[in-house]
């Protein structure tokens, strides 16, 4: 049976990216109450996670952010 290897370093980096996204999202939700959830999520994604994703993932994520809230 083949073992699957999961890189701890890669997991930590992705968790760091996700935590930066969540901090940005909560910052926007708290400091810009006039903005909708989908707008805040889209801005947080574009600034924190988007640069780390490929084109197709970015397009799918943008669509998902518009559907939120």
Buried (B, 14 or more C-beta within 10 A) or exposed (E): EEEEEEEEEEEEEEEEBEEBBEEBBEEBBEEEEEBEEBBBBBBBBBBBBBEEBEEEEBEEBBEEBEEEE
